[in-house]
Amino acid sequence: MVSYEPLWQTMEKRGITSYTLMVKHNINPRTINNLKHNRGITVYTLERLCTILQCTPNDILKFIPDEQK
């Protein structure tokens, strides 16, 4: 599973809101919704977020392995 928890922390550190991503950087509101619900995004979107936030993918997402039973 992928978690975008690091994204929200990075955005807070940089003083960037979801609204700023949508209005100033033209990130689609559906993409913001996908991020909030830990749904998939494209590599292109990941690259754009890294450029906007001046960070690496590790500052955007983290991988959480499924628990094995």
C-alpha positions as CSV (number, residue, x, y, z in Angstrom):
1,M,0.0,0.0,0.0
2,V,1.2,3.5,-0.7
3,S,0.7,6.4,1.8
4,Y,0.9,10.0,0.9
5,E,1.4,11.1,4.5
6,P,4.9,12.4,3.8
7,L,3.3,14.7,1.2
8,W,1.2,16.5,3.7
9,Q,4.1,17.0,6.0
10,T,6.3,18.3,3.2
11,M,3.5,20.7,2.1
12,E,3.2,22.0,5.6
13,K,6.9,22.6,5.9
14,R,6.9,24.5,2.5
15,G,3.7,26.5,3.4
16,I,1.9,25.1,0.4
17,T,-1.8,24.1,0.6
18,S,-4.0,21.9,-1.6
19,Y,-5.6,25.0,-2.9
20,T,-2.3,26.4,-4.0
21,L,-1.5,23.2,-5.8
22,M,-4.8,23.4,-7.7
23,V,-4.9,27.1,-8.5
24,K,-1.3,28.1,-8.9
25,H,0.2,24.9,-10.2
26,N,-2.9,23.5,-12.1
27,I,-3.0,20.2,-10.2
28,N,-6.4,18.6,-10.9
29,P,-8.8,18.5,-7.9
30,R,-9.4,14.8,-8.7
31,T,-5.6,14.2,-8.2
32,I,-5.8,16.0,-4.8
33,N,-8.7,13.7,-3.9
34,N,-6.7,10.6,-5.0
35,L,-3.8,11.8,-2.8
36,K,-6.1,12.3,0.2
37,H,-7.5,8.8,-0.2
38,N,-4.1,7.1,-0.9
39,R,-5.1,6.2,-4.4
40,G,-2.7,5.9,-7.3
41,I,-1.2,8.8,-9.2
42,T,0.9,8.9,-12.3
43,V,4.6,9.1,-12.4
44,Y,4.2,12.4,-14.3
45,T,2.1,13.8,-11.3
46,L,4.8,12.6,-8.9
47,E,7.4,14.4,-10.9
48,R,5.4,17.6,-11.0
49,L,4.8,17.5,-7.2
50,C,8.6,16.9,-6.6
51,T,9.4,19.9,-8.8
52,I,6.8,22.1,-7.2
53,L,7.8,21.2,-3.7
54,Q,11.5,20.9,-4.5
55,C,11.8,17.4,-3.0
56,T,12.3,13.8,-3.8
57,P,9.6,11.0,-4.1
58,N,10.4,9.9,-0.5
59,D,9.1,13.3,0.6
60,I,5.8,12.5,-1.2
61,L,5.0,8.9,-0.5
62,K,6.0,5.9,1.5
63,F,5.4,2.2,0.8
64,I,3.7,0.2,3.5
65,P,3.8,-3.6,2.8
66,D,0.6,-5.5,3.3
67,E,0.6,-7.5,6.5
68,Q,1.2,-11.2,5.8
69,K,-1.0,-13.7,7.6
